[in-house]
Amino acid sequence: MKVVKIVALSLFAALAVAEPAAAAEGTTFSGAFGVGLTVIGAAYGIGRLAGCALESMARQPEVAGQIQTAMIIAAALIEGFTFYALVICSGQNPWPPVQ
């Protein structure tokens, strides 16, 4: 239920920010919109990853080191994808030139 509320509020905020772009004859979303969606997904993924890893460590403390290593590797891969999306989306600029 919380996830639905977060996604709904995020989409509402994105559409509220995108309205001036549409009014300025912009027919596409800016790269910032793509970065925002990517960051929301990455934050959700890393949060779930950490939560599940901590639950697993609490259940089986003897394998905590292996779980922690796997969690760090997975979080690094998620962050790498997020930085890649940041670079790709920041290169997009659909705003019309100022005359």
Contacts in CASP RR format, 6 or more apart in sequence:
PFRMAT RR
TARGET T0000
AUTHOR 0000-0000-0000
METHOD contacts of the structure
MODEL  1
MKVVKIVALSLFAALAVAEPAAAAEGTTFSGAFGVGLTVIGAAYGIGRLA
GCALESMARQPEVAGQIQTAMIIAAALIEGFTFYALVICSGQNPWPPVQ
3 44 0 8 1.000
6 40 0 8 1.000
6 44 0 8 1.000
10 40 0 8 1.000
14 33 0 8 1.000
14 36 0 8 1.000
14 37 0 8 1.000
17 33 0 8 1.000
18 29 0 8 1.000
18 30 0 8 1.000
18 33 0 8 1.000
21 29 0 8 1.000
21 30 0 8 1.000
21 94 0 8 1.000
21 95 0 8 1.000
24 95 0 8 1.000
24 96 0 8 1.000
25 96 0 8 1.000
26 94 0 8 1.000
26 95 0 8 1.000
26 96 0 8 1.000
27 94 0 8 1.000
28 94 0 8 1.000
29 94 0 8 1.000
30 92 0 8 1.000
30 93 0 8 1.000
30 94 0 8 1.000
30 95 0 8 1.000
31 89 0 8 1.000
31 90 0 8 1.000
31 91 0 8 1.000
31 92 0 8 1.000
31 93 0 8 1.000
31 94 0 8 1.000
32 89 0 8 1.000
34 85 0 8 1.000
34 89 0 8 1.000
35 85 0 8 1.000
35 86 0 8 1.000
35 89 0 8 1.000
35 90 0 8 1.000
38 81 0 8 1.000
38 82 0 8 1.000
38 85 0 8 1.000
38 86 0 8 1.000
38 89 0 8 1.000
39 82 0 8 1.000
42 78 0 8 1.000
42 79 0 8 1.000
42 81 0 8 1.000
42 82 0 8 1.000
45 78 0 8 1.000
46 75 0 8 1.000
46 78 0 8 1.000
46 79 0 8 1.000
49 71 0 8 1.000
49 74 0 8 1.000
49 75 0 8 1.000
49 78 0 8 1.000
50 71 0 8 1.000
50 75 0 8 1.000
53 67 0 8 1.000
53 68 0 8 1.000
53 70 0 8 1.000
53 71 0 8 1.000
56 63 0 8 1.000
56 67 0 8 1.000
57 63 0 8 1.000
57 64 0 8 1.000
57 65 0 8 1.000
57 67 0 8 1.000
57 68 0 8 1.000
END
